[in-house]
Amino acid sequence: MISGQVLTPAIALSDFANGTTKAPFAGVKLTLTDTGSTALAGIAGAEVAFCIAGNNPCIEMLATITLTP
């Protein structure tokens, strides 16, 4: 991973997302690079978890990448 940025500074699980009538959501921007040299090397996806300190549940996001030749 080269860099990562959280695009959503605050998430209220008990309310709509700011300015919308949609469920809360989180956003991240990731920059990745593939330095592998074989056909099996590469980036298949990324996972991000937002957790509150203590014994609390987390919000997890999983993104997969589909490449076309």
PASEBA-1860 file (N, C-alpha, C; in nm, 3 decimals):
! residues 69
1> MISGQVLT> 0.083/-0.115/0.000/0.000/0.000/0.000/0.089/0.124/0.000 ~ 0.059/0.215/-0.089/0.135/0.339/-0.097/0.077/0.444/-0.003 ~ -0.055/0.459/-0.005/-0.117/0.558/0.084/-0.263/0.524/0.106 ~ -0.321/0.585/0.209/-0.462/0.567/0.238/-0.517/0.693/0.303 ~ -0.643/0.723/0.275/-0.706/0.843/0.330/-0.850/0.810/0.368 ~ -0.889/0.846/0.489/-1.027/0.831/0.534/-1.105/0.950/0.480 ~ -1.211/0.923/0.405/-1.292/1.029/0.344/-1.412/1.067/0.430 ~ -1.441/0.987/0.532/-1.555/1.010/0.620/-1.504/1.031/0.762
9> PAIALSDF> -1.493/1.155/0.809/-1.432/1.180/0.940/-1.517/1.135/1.060 ~ -1.649/1.126/1.044/-1.735/1.085/1.156/-1.852/1.003/1.102 ~ -1.890/0.899/1.177/-2.001/0.813/1.138/-2.093/0.798/1.258 ~ -2.220/0.831/1.242/-2.321/0.812/1.347/-2.406/0.692/1.307 ~ -2.392/0.583/1.381/-2.465/0.461/1.345/-2.614/0.471/1.376 ~ -2.655/0.571/1.454/-2.794/0.582/1.492/-2.871/0.685/1.409 ~ -2.808/0.739/1.306/-2.870/0.846/1.228/-2.837/0.827/1.081 ~ -2.907/0.903/0.995/-2.877/0.901/0.852/-2.741/0.967/0.826
17> ANGTTKAP> -2.682/0.936/0.714/-2.559/1.003/0.673/-2.588/1.152/0.656 ~ -2.493/1.238/0.689/-2.513/1.383/0.683/-2.570/1.428/0.549 ~ -2.681/1.504/0.555/-2.740/1.561/0.436/-2.815/1.464/0.347 ~ -2.840/1.341/0.395/-2.909/1.240/0.313/-3.017/1.169/0.394 ~ -3.089/1.083/0.328/-3.182/0.992/0.396/-3.131/0.849/0.381 ~ -3.000/0.834/0.365/-2.938/0.703/0.348/-2.874/0.656/0.478 ~ -2.857/0.526/0.488/-2.790/0.469/0.604/-2.647/0.523/0.614 ~ -2.589/0.520/0.733/-2.451/0.568/0.749/-2.356/0.492/0.657
25> FAGVKLTL> -2.253/0.560/0.611/-2.154/0.495/0.527/-2.016/0.552/0.557 ~ -1.915/0.479/0.519/-1.776/0.523/0.537/-1.708/0.518/0.402 ~ -1.612/0.606/0.382/-1.538/0.608/0.257/-1.389/0.615/0.281 ~ -1.314/0.546/0.199/-1.168/0.552/0.204/-1.114/0.559/0.062 ~ -0.996/0.614/0.049/-0.925/0.617/-0.079/-0.791/0.549/-0.055 ~ -0.765/0.441/-0.129/-0.640/0.367/-0.116/-0.561/0.373/-0.245 ~ -0.431/0.386/-0.232/-0.341/0.380/-0.347/-0.250/0.260/-0.327 ~ -0.257/0.166/-0.420/-0.181/0.041/-0.409/-0.094/0.023/-0.532
33> TDTGSTAL> 0.010/-0.059/-0.517/0.093/-0.091/-0.632/0.125/-0.240/-0.631 ~ 0.142/-0.297/-0.748/0.176/-0.438/-0.764/0.323/-0.446/-0.805 ~ 0.404/-0.502/-0.716/0.546/-0.515/-0.748/0.584/-0.659/-0.781 ~ 0.485/-0.745/-0.794/0.510/-0.886/-0.825/0.553/-0.905/-0.969 ~ 0.622/-1.016/-0.994/0.671/-1.041/-1.130/0.621/-1.173/-1.189 ~ 0.521/-1.232/-1.123/0.466/-1.357/-1.177/0.318/-1.339/-1.209 ~ 0.263/-1.437/-1.279/0.122/-1.430/-1.317/0.030/-1.434/-1.195 ~ 0.076/-1.495/-1.085/-0.007/-1.506/-0.965/0.009/-1.386/-0.872
41> AGIAGAEV> 0.106/-1.302/-0.895/0.127/-1.185/-0.810/0.023/-1.079/-0.843 ~ -0.003/-0.994/-0.749/-0.095/-0.883/-0.775/-0.185/-0.853/-0.659 ~ -0.263/-0.752/-0.674/-0.357/-0.708/-0.571/-0.496/-0.758/-0.609 ~ -0.556/-0.834/-0.519/-0.689/-0.887/-0.545/-0.797/-0.804/-0.479 ~ -0.763/-0.730/-0.375/-0.862/-0.651/-0.306/-0.804/-0.586/-0.183 ~ -0.887/-0.515/-0.109/-0.845/-0.448/0.014/-0.959/-0.454/0.114 ~ -0.924/-0.456/0.241/-1.025/-0.457/0.347/-0.990/-0.349/0.447 ~ -1.091/-0.275/0.491/-1.073/-0.167/0.587/-1.174/-0.188/0.699
49> AFCIAGNN> -1.131/-0.167/0.824/-1.222/-0.179/0.939/-1.216/-0.051/1.021 ~ -1.334/0.001/1.056/-1.347/0.115/1.146/-1.397/0.059/1.278 ~ -1.320/0.075/1.386/-1.356/0.017/1.514/-1.353/0.123/1.624 ~ -1.439/0.107/1.722/-1.439/0.192/1.840/-1.358/0.120/1.947 ~ -1.276/0.194/2.020/-1.193/0.132/2.124/-1.280/0.057/2.223 ~ -1.230/-0.054/2.272/-1.304/-0.136/2.366/-1.365/-0.255/2.296 ~ -1.461/-0.316/2.359/-1.524/-0.438/2.307/-1.649/-0.401/2.228 ~ -1.633/-0.331/2.117/-1.744/-0.284/2.036/-1.735/-0.342/1.895
57> PCIEMLAT> -1.848/-0.350/1.825/-1.844/-0.401/1.687/-1.774/-0.303/1.594 ~ -1.729/-0.354/1.482/-1.660/-0.273/1.382/-1.744/-0.267/1.254 ~ -1.720/-0.164/1.176/-1.775/-0.155/1.041/-1.662/-0.199/0.948 ~ -1.686/-0.299/0.866/-1.582/-0.347/0.775/-1.624/-0.328/0.630 ~ -1.527/-0.293/0.547/-1.550/-0.278/0.403/-1.451/-0.367/0.330 ~ -1.498/-0.435/0.227/-1.413/-0.519/0.144/-1.433/-0.478/-0.001 ~ -1.324/-0.450/-0.069/-1.332/-0.414/-0.210/-1.247/-0.512/-0.290 ~ -1.299/-0.557/-0.401/-1.223/-0.645/-0.488/-1.199/-0.572/-0.621
65> ITLTP> -1.096/-0.616/-0.687/-1.055/-0.552/-0.813/-1.070/-0.652/-0.926 ~ -1.134/-0.610/-1.032/-1.144/-0.692/-1.153/-1.070/-0.620/-1.264 ~ -0.968/-0.683/-1.315/-0.889/-0.622/-1.423/-0.924/-0.685/-1.556 ~ -0.929/-0.605/-1.657/-0.952/-0.656/-1.792/-0.830/-0.628/-1.876 ~ -0.790/-0.723/-1.959/-0.668/-0.703/-2.040/-0.687/-0.597/-2.147
END
